Amino acid sequence: MKTLFLSGALAFAAPAMAQSPADFSGPYIAGQGGYAKTKLEVTYSAGTTTESASDDTGNGAAGVILGFNAQSNGAVFGVETDLNWNNAKDRYRVLGEEVETGIDYSGAVRARLGFVSGNTLFYGAAGVAGTRAYVEYDGEKETETVAGWTAGIGADHAFSDRVFGRIEYRYTDFGDVEDDGVKAELMQQSVWLGLGMKF
């Protein structure tokens, strides 16, 4: 009788145990790569005359992530930072001048909030983003580090207790860089795939 009772209890508990959320708590590191579509909008002013030009440029991007998660049952709160290489640039002709603008390195510090379903963490993230941007015209190049904001949604999937994969969409407004009548506004949409490991 005891054996039958124990077998029945285990059979009842097994589905609940199988549905326990994966553990995403603790520090982690990840690498990521993806595609970024950057909108570069240039405004050039000379005296009382102003002319604008804009274009979208797409390119590959790659980076590294460091982060930490705290988890209570299925709820997850985390903080992470990343550093990415992203060589986005374009050329324009405004008011007869050849102008090039672009970015190379970018990074962000973000807060994440999400929930775990099975082995997958679904999350939203937002924070501060910065990039090294430049404007080049008339033989002169002005480089400036600018800061803006970023927000995105994504999912981390646990392949094991330590290894996880990631997919994410992110929108970033880096703000603008100005120099002697030239103003360049920098906005970016990106899709990332990543592979990470918990410590």
N, C-alpha and C positions, 0 to 999 in steps of 0.2 A: 504493500500500500504506500509506504514511504517512497519507494522507488517511483511508483506511478505519479505520486504527488509532485516529486522533484522534477520528473520529466515534463509534466504539464506546466510547472512554473517556469522552467527554462524555455519551453516552447512559446509561452506567452511573453516572456521578457526579450526573446531574440529579436523580434521586429523593432521594439523600442530601442534596443542597443544598436541595431543596424542604422537607425535613423539619427543617432547622435551626431551633432554637427562636427565637422573637422576642426582641429585646433590651429588657428592662424596666429596665436599670440606669440610675442617675443620679437627679437631683432631679426632682420633679414637683409640680404643683398641680392641684387638681380641685375641682369643685363637686358637691354631692350633695343629693338630696331624697328623701323617703320617708315611710313611715308608722310611727308609734311607738305601741305599746300599753303604757301605764304603769300599774303597780299601786301604788296609794297606800293604805297601811295605817296607820290611826291608832289609838293607844291613849291613853285619857284616864284619869288617876288623880286621885281626890279622896278624901283620907283613906285609908281601908282599902278603898275601892271602886274597881274598875277595869273599864272597858268598852272593847271594841275594835270597829272597823268597817273594812271594806276594800272597794275597788271598782277596776275597771279602766276607764281612760279612754283613748280613741284619738284621735289627731290627726296632722296633717301636721307635717313637720319639714324643715329645710333647713340646709345648712352648707357650710363650705369646708375643704379638706384640703391639708396640706403634707407632703411625704415624700421619702425617699431610699431607693433600692434598690441593693444590690450583687448581682451575678449571676455565677455560675460555671457555664458550660454551661447546664443547665436548672434549676439550683438557685438560689433567690432568697432573700436575707435583707434585710429592710428595717425602717426606723423611720419612723413617721408620727404627726402630731398633727392634731387637727381641733377646730373650734369650731362648735357647732350651736345653732340657735334651736328651741325646743320648748316651746310654751306649754301644758303639761299641768296641769290642776287639777281638783279635785272638792270637793264639800261633804258633810259628814256631821253627824248629830246623835248625840252620845254624852253620856250622863248629863245630858240636857236642854240641853246646850250645842251651839250651831252652830259647827262647826269647818270651816275651809277650808284645804287644803294643796295645794301644787303646785310646779312647777319652771318655769324659763324658759330660761336659757342652760345649755348643758352642753358638755363637751369631754373629750378623752382624749389620752393619749400611749401608743402601742402598738408592740410589736415584731411583725413579720410574717415568716412562714417559709412558703415554697411551692415549687412546681415549675412549669415551663413545658412545655406540650404544644402544639406548633404555634404559634399566635398567642395562646394563652390561658394566663394565669397563675392557677393554683389555689392558694389560700393559707388559712392559719389565722392569727389575730391575737389578741393578748391584752395587757393593760396596765392602767394606772391611769386611772380616770375620775372626773370631778368635775362638780358642778352647783350652781347657786344655787337653793336650796329655801326655802320659807317655810311657816309655820303662822300662821293668823289665827283668833283667837277672842276673844270678849268685848271686841270693839273694839280689840284689840291685834294687831299683826303683827310676827312675829319672822322675820327673814331670815338665813340662814346658808349659807355655802359648805361643802358636804360632799364627801367623797372616798370612792370605793369601787373596784371592779374591773370590767373588761369583757372579753368574749371573743366571737369570731365567726369565721365562715367566709365565703369569697367567691371571686370570680373577676374578674380584669381581662382584657379582650380588646383586643388591639392592632388598631386600624383602619388605622394607618399607622406609620411610624417614630416619630412623636411623639404621636399622638392615641390615647387608649384609653377604653373604657367599663368600667363596674364594676357588679356586683350583689353585695350582701352582706346576710347575716343577722347580727344582733348581740344579745347579752344583756348587760345592765348592771345591777349592783347598786350603787346610789349610797350605800348606808348609810342613816343616819337623822338627823333633826333633832329636837331636844328643846327644850322650853321650858315651865317651870312646870307640870309634870304632864302635858303633851301630848307624845307621841312619834310621829313620822311616819316610816315606813319606805318607801323609794322604790326600786322595781325596774322595769326596762323591757326589752321586746323590740321590736326594730325591723328593718325591711327597707329597704334603701337602693338607689337607682340613681344612678350618678355618671358624669361625663364629665370627663376630665382631659387634661393635656398635659405631656410631658417637656420639660425645658429643654435 
